[in-house]
Amino acid sequence: MTISFENQVAVVTGAGGGLGKTYAKMLASMGAKVVVNDYGGSLKGETGGVKNQINPADKVVNEIKANGGTAVANYDSVENGQTIIDTAIKNFGKLDILVNNAGILRDVSFGKMTEKDFNMVMEVHLKGTFNCCKAAWPHMVKQRYGRIVNTSSASGIFGNFGQVNYSSAKSALLGFSKSLAHEGAPKNIFVNCIAPIAGTRMTQTVMQQEMIDALKPEYVAPFVCYLSSKECEENGGVFEVGAGWAAKLRHQRSAGKFFPVNFTTNDVAKHWNEVTNFSNIEKNTYPDALNDSLILVLNEVLSKKGNQPTNNTMSYKIFKMFEAYMKSNPEETRKIVHKVGCVYEFQIKKNRVNPPAFFYTMDLKNGAITYDQSKTPDAIFTMTDDIFCDICTGKTNAQKSVQNGTVKVKGSISAMMKYNKDIFPPITDNMLAQELSKAVENYANGGSFTSSGPGNNDPMINMRKTLKETGLKSANMIEQIFDQMSTPMGQKKVEKVKFVYQLDLMKTKDSKPVSFTLDLKSSPVKGFMGSAEKFDAKFSMTDDDFMNIMTGKLNPQTAFIQGKMKIKGNMGAAMKFTPDLFLTQSKL
């Protein structure tokens, strides 16, 4: 494969010497028409050059022309990025490649650094790159092609003494480049960032002469030219390049430590090694995008909601019932407090393998239920959600569960002996089968429940009529989704997802939600009005925002970040729920 830049136009800033000069000459030698930009100022960026002295950009242009290439000079500061890009359009009619290389140094220790020292470096490196990209962007978007190479440095990645200003600008360019890469990808505009290691006028202040001689700019230029080519499909990358060596950088995240919601400073100190330890290779992760960075934390946070369980767990429903009973029956509560007089903490696990995910405190000294850990528990019980449910409904004997190890206990033996399922009125499966609000209301009234299970109120009955009665704008769309799921083709499209989704849609932000369930776990898959008995992910938003997401007017990720769409449950499941999963563009 022979890479050529024939019929392509490149702009290289800061190309009067060093790396920029080498980039410009190599691009021109491979067929590109090049705009050689150089302000001609000092290393500190204080002047436009020496009077009567030829601008460095002109020298480079002359060298390119002498070798049979095509180039024009531009003498603007990158503060005037629009003028630099206009030079390319005026002379060559288009722009394909932008290499942002211009820079200055004002190295000084932080204590002696002036505001001017900081602002000038930021203005040239960060704002200058922004100015040039901003001016180039419309041209690249229009032709649906572009390659942008931005310049960071090792100082921007790792920091360096005496370069707070320079490091700040170069570090900011990493985030700038990665974000711009996301926006450019659909338009075939690829943006990458390099941290070059080369002997130039700028590195003379921090390198010995022998190193400068060994680290020639010519050892970096081929890499930059490849990133500038149509053959390169890399986008959003960060690379260290120098002395013929090139490597891609990525983020590494330790396994970390999840703390309970009421953790203290002392807890942080106690577990600091877990936070900072990278030795557990199997649990280390390498986030490469915003979603990668968020998913681990969101899965934990959303499953706990600040260590408060969501209403799809039986333990949460049971404790809500206990709480309502005590509030509605103060006389009975006083009797319980007088009889027991202990504080119990319950640590509930999703399964036997994972650590506790849900925490409850049953304060039978004061007659209260809270959804967190107790600071002064008399006894602590640890078990899975299903074991807790079985104990409360009488299916499992608590004492035997302790003996066989399915329930772990800590604390006062006498406090443990006082706790049993008969403290509160009995709970049955029929009670737990009811919706949370109904179960809580009935239990608060003394435990009087009807025998009707959830099956007596089938949400599929008169579904179409009920849909129209909701008054939602998206009613027809929901009906289309249900209809599509009932077809062989629709079922085939979604059956591999294997998750249950609940949609809570509101006419306005403050109105009562209308719930829909899309059960992609069942066989066949099904959709119905009403809440899911147990969901993997739940989405809450206004009717308008749902319509905008499903029709492509609103990006789901943007909706989540802006708080327009709230998610509960498993983030991995949520990520698989996409508009094109149900409706084709033609139907919309």
N, C-alpha and C positions, 0 to 999 in steps of 0.2 A: 504494500500500500504506500503510495506516494502522496503526501499531503501537499496541497497547493492552495494559495490564496488568490488565484487569478480572479479578476472581476470582483474582488472584495475590498472594502475600504475600512481602514483601521485608524483609530485615534489613540495615541500614546501620550499621556501627560508626564511631565518631568523627564522628557526624552533628550535633554541636551547633554547628558552624560550618564555614566554609570549604567545601572540596570536598564533604565528607560531607553537610552541610546542603543543598547544592545538589542532590546526587543524590537525597536523601530527598524533597525537595519536588517534583522533576521526576517521580520515579516515582509519587508520590501523585497528581500532577496528571494522570497518564496512567492512573489507575484502580487502582493497587496499594494494598494495605493495608500500612503500613510500621511496622516497629519502629525507632524512632529511638534509637540507643544513644549515650550520651556519659558518660564517667566524671566529667566536670566538673573535672578536675584542671588543674594548670598545664602549660605547654608541656614542662616537664621531667618531668612525671608524678609530682610529689612529694606531691600532696594530692588529696583528693576534692572540693575546691571551697571556696568561702568561705561561712562560716556566715550563715544567713538570706538568702542570695542564691539566686534561682531557678536551677535547673540548666539549662544550655544546651539539653538535650534537651527539656525542657518548653516552652521558647520555640519550638522548631521544631515540636513537636506542635501547639501553639496556632496557629501560622501555617498549618499544613496544614489543620487543622480549620476555620479561618476561611475558607479557600478551598474548603471543601466536601469535603475529603479525609478519609481515615481513617488514624489513627496512634496509637500508644501509645509511651510513653517507657520506656527502660531505663537504669539508672544504673551498671551493673556495669562493672568493668574487663574488658578482653578476656582477662585472666588467668582469668576465670570465664566462659569461652565457653559452657559448658553452660547457665548461667542465662540468658544472652542469648537463646539459641535457644529455651529453654523458654518465654520470654515470648511468642514468636511462636506456638508451639504452643498455649499456654494461651489466648491471646486470639483467635487466628484459625484454629486447628486444623491448620495445615500450614505448609510453607515452600517457596518456589519459587526465591527469589533471595537470594544472600548477597554483599554488597559489603564486603570487608574494607578499611577506610579508616583505622582508628584508628592513631595514632602519636604519638611524642614525639621530642624532640631533646635530646641532651646533647653538643653540639659542643665539642670540645677537641682540641688537638694530641695526638698519640699519647704523647709523653713525659710529658704531664700527665694523661693519661686514667687514671682509677681503674678497678678491677674493677667497682665499682658502676655507673660510667658505661657500661661495656660491657654488663654483664648486664641492666640495666634496659631499654636500647634493644632488645636481643635478645628479652627477655621480652615486650615489648609488640608489636613488629613481627612477629617470626618466630613465637614461641611463641603469641602472641595469635591470629594467623591460623590456626595449627594448631588451637588450642583451638576456635575457632568452626567451622572446617571439620569437625573431628572430631565435634562435636555435631550439625552439620547433615547430615552424610553419611547416617546411617541413614534419615532422613526422605526424602531425595532418592532414595536407592536403592529404598526401598519403593514410591514413586510413579513410579519410573523417569523422573524429570525433575528437572533442576536447572540453575541458571546461577550460576557463582561468578566474581566479579571481584576479583582481588587487586591490591595496590598496591605496585609497586616504585618506582624513581626513577632519574633520570639518574646519581645518585651510586652507585646499585647497579650500573648498567651500566658506567660509565666510571671510578668512583672520584672522590674529592674530598678536598682537604686538610682536616684537622680533623674528618673524619667516618668514621674507621675503623670505629666501632661501627655507625653508621647505614648506611654502605655495605655492611658485612658482612651486616646483616639484610636489606637490600633486594636484595642479590645472591642471597642464599639463597632468597628468595621466587621468583626466576626459576626455579630448579631445582625448588622445591616445586610451583609451578604447572604446570610442564611434566610432571612425573611424575604429579601428580594428574589431569591431563588424560588421560593414557594409561589410568588406572584408571577414569575416569569415562565415557570414550567409549562402551563397550558398554552403559552404563546410561542413556544420553542425558543425562549430566551433563557440561556443557562448562565448562572452566576457562580463563580468560584472565588476562593480567597487563598492567597499564598503568603507564607512567612519566609521570605528569602534570606539565605545566609550568603552574603557576598561582600567582597571588598570594594567599597565605594567611598565617595566623599563623605557620606553620612556615617559610615561605620569606622572611619579613621579615628573618631573620638573614643571608640571603645575597643578597638582591635590593634594588635601589634602589626608592624609592616609585613612581617613574614606571613602572617595569616591573611592579610589583605591580598598579597601576591598569590597565595594559594587558592583563594576563594574568588575566582574570576566571575564576572557577570555572565560570561559566555556559558558557564556551567548551569545557569538558571534559565536562560532564554529559550532553549528547546522545549522545556516543560510548559512555559507560558504560551508558546506558540501552539502547542498541542491543545491546551485548554481553550485557545482562541479558534480552534478549527471546527468545521462542521462534523468531522469524524468523531469528535469528543462528545459523549453524551453524559458526562459527569455533571452534576448540578448540586450546588450547596455544599461542596467539599471544602475542607481546609487542609492545606498541604505545607509541610516544611520542605524547602528545596535549597540545595547548595552543594558545591563541590562534586557535582555529578550524582548526588544522592537525593532521592525524593521519597517522602512518606506521607500518608494520609493520617490525620489526627482524628480521634473520636473521644467522646466523654465516657468515663467509667464511673459507675455508682456502686458503692459498697452495699452489702446486704442490708445494712442499717438496723434500726430498732424502732418498733412502734410502741409508743408510750400510751398508757390509759389517759382518759380525758382530764383527770385531776392530778396529773403528774407534777412533781415539784422540781426545783432546781437541784436538790440533792439526788433525785432520781436520775437526772441528766448526768451528774458527776459520776454516779455509780455505774452507769451503763455507757460511759464515754467511749470505751474501747470497742463496743459493739457498733457504735455510730461510725467510727473511723477505721474499722478493720477491713482491709481488702484481701485478707488471706483466704477467705471462703470463696474460692474461685467459682464454684458451681452456682452460688447465689448472687454473685456480682452481676450487674446488668450494664448494658451499653446503650442508653437512650440516644436516639438519632433524630427525633422530631418531638414537637410539642406533645403529641399524643403519647409517645413512648414515655416521656417524662411524667405525664400526668396519670397514666393508667394505674400504675402500682399504688400510688397514694390515693387516687380516687376510689379504687376498688375497696381499700381499707376504710376510707372515710365514709363512702356512700353506704357500705354495708353496716357501719356503726351509726352514722349520722352523729358524729361526736360521741361515739360509744353509747348512743341511744339506739336500740334496735328498731328496725322498721316493723310495720304492723303485719308483716307476713310470717312472723315467728310465733309459735304457740306460747313461748315463754312471755313474750311481750303482751299478748292478749290476756294471759292469765294474771300477770301483775297489774294490768289495767283494770281487770275485774276486781282484784283484791283492793286496789286503791279506791275504786268507786264504792265498793262495799263499806270500807271504813269511813269514807266521807259521808255516806248516806245513812249510816247506822252508828252514830256516836256512842250510844249506850252500849252496844255490843263491842265496839272498839275499846271502850274503857275496861270492859271485862277481860278482853284479850290481853291488853297491856298489863292489867293487874295480875293475870295468871302467868304470863310468859316473862315480860320485862327484859327482853334481850334484843340485841341488834344482830341481824343475819345478813351476810353478804352472799349473793349468788353469782357465780361466774359460769356463764353458759357458753358452751362451745358449739360450733356448727357440726363438727364431727369429732370422733375420738382422737384424731391425729393432730388437728390444728389447735393452737392455743385459744383461750377464751376470747370470744368476740363481743359478748353482751354482758353487761354488768347491772345488777339490781341490788338495792338495799331495802330490806324489810325491817324498818325501825319499830319494833314492838315495845319500845320504851316510851315513845312519843306518838305512836299510832300514825305512821307515815310510810309511804313507798316512794323511793327515788330511783332514778335510772342512771346510777353511777356506782362507783365503789365507795365503801364506807371507810372513814378515817379511823373509826374505833369499833370494829365488829367484834362481837363476842364469839361468833363462829362463822366460818367460810365454807360454803358448799360449791364444789366444782363438778359439773356434769354436762352432758350434751342436752340439746333442746328437747329431743324426743324422750330421753330418760326423765327429764323434769316433768314433761307432760304426762307420761305414764304414771309417775308417782302421784301427781295431783289428781289424776282420775282413778287412782286405786288399782291400776293394772300391774304396777310393780311395787314391791315392798321396799321401803326406803332403807330399812336396816339391812336387808339382804343385799341391796345395791352397794351399800358401804362395804359389806363383807367381801363381795366379789370384785370390788375395785372399780365399778362403773360410776360410783360417786366418791369423790375425794373430799375429806373433811379436815379442817384445821380449827384450832381454838379450844374454847372451854367445853369439856365433856358435858357438864351439867347444862350448859346452854344448848348443846346439840340434842340432848335427851328431851328438852322441852319442846322441840320443834316436831310437828307431825302434820299430816294432811288434814286432820280434823279441827285445826285451829279455825279455819274458815268453813263456810257451808260447802257441801260437796260440789264437785265439778264433773260434768258428764260429757261424753263425746258430742251429744246433741247441742249442748251449750257452745262448745268450741266450734261447731260447724256453722254457727251463725256469724253474720258480719260483725266486725269489731264493735261498732257503735251499738248494735242491737244486743250483743252479748253483754257488754258493759252495763247498758241500761237495765236489762233484766236482772243481772246479778246484783246490781246495786239495790234493787227492790226486794232483795231477800232471797234471790236464787230461784224465782219462779219462772220457768221456761216452758214454752210450748214444745211439743214433740216434733214440730215440723222441721225437717232438715232443709238444707239449701236446695235440694232437688225439687221442692214444692213451689219454687219460684223461678222456673226456668227462664233465663234471660233471652232465650231464642224466641219466646212466644211474642207474636205481634211485633217482631223486631223492626220491620220496615216502617210500620205505623209509628212506633215509638221513636224511631230515628227522626222522622219528620217533626214530631212533637217537641224534640229538643230545641229546635230553632237554630241549630248550628249551621253555619255556611258550609261546613265540610261534610254535612250529612250525606250528600250524594257521593262524595269521595269515599267515605267510610263504607257506604253500601257497595261501591265498586270493589273495594278491597275484599269485603266479605264474599261478594260474588266471584271474584277472581280466585279466591282461596278454595272455592267449592268446585272449581274446574280441574280436570286432570293436569293441564298445563300449569295452572297456578300452583297446585299442590307440589308438583315436581320442582318448581322454582324455589319454594321456601322450605321444603321438607328437610333439607340438610342443615338448616339453621339450628334446630333443636333447642329453642328458647321460648319462654312464655313472656309476652310483652303486655303491659297495661298502659293505655293512653288515658290521661285525665285532661280533658279539654274544657276550657272555660270561655264563656262569651266575653267576659271582661276579666281583668286581673283579680277582682274581688268577688266574682260570682262563684256559685257552687259548681264544682267540676262534674262533667258527664264522663263516665268511665266506659272504656271499651277494652276488651281482652282479645289478643291474637295469640292463640295457643299453637305454637309451631312444634311442640313436643309430641302432641297426641297424634295418633294415626287413625283416620286421616286428620290433617291439621284443621283447625276450626277457628272461627271468629265469632264473638258474641258481645252484646252489651252487658255492662256490669263489671265489677271488680274481679280480678283473678284471685283464686283461693291462695295461690302462691306464685309470685312473678319472679322472673330473673332480672328484669329491668322495667322500671316505670318512668314514663315521660309525662311531665306536667307543663302545660303551656296554654296560651290563649288560642282560641279557634283561628284567629287571623294568622298568628305565627305558624300554626300547623299547616294552614293552607299555603303560606309562603314557602315553607320548607319543602313540602311535597311537590310544589310547582317549580322549584329551583330558584325562587326569588330571594331566599334566605339560606345561607350556608348553615348546616346544623352545628358545626363547631363554633361558628360565630354566635349563633343563638345561645349556645351553652355558656360561652365565655361572657356574653353580655347579660346573662341571667334571664333571658327570655324563655329558655327551656331548662327545666330542672330535672335531674336524673336521680333516681334511687335504685340501688341494687348493684348488679355486676357490670362494671364498666366494659369488660370484654364483650358481654352480651349486647350492651347498648351500642357498641361500635359496629355490630353486624346489622343493626336496624337502619337501612338506607331507603330513601324514597323509591329507588328503582327496583326494590325487592318486591313491590306489589303492583305498582302501576306503570304501564309503558308510557313513553312520552306522547305517543299518538293519542292515547286515551285522555291525557291531561289536556 
